[in-house]
Amino acid sequence: MPGLSGFDLQERLTNAQLLIPIIFITANDDAPTRERAQKGGVAYFPKPFDAQSLLEAIGKALGGR
């Protein structure tokens, strides 16, 4: 997403009142980033992450489990 961060996307979706679950995946894991991502009620995975955990988060985001 050239020129657009995940947080920018999250803000645009919120402003458009689109309730789309967002899963953040980042190589820049620090406390402020982690806290900001988790406030939005989204899944957050610092790299490297467990593939099974990601699949479970996707399932939950899609209303599965």
Helices and strands as residue ranges (DSSP letters): H 6-15, E 23-26, H 31-39, E 43-46, H 51-61
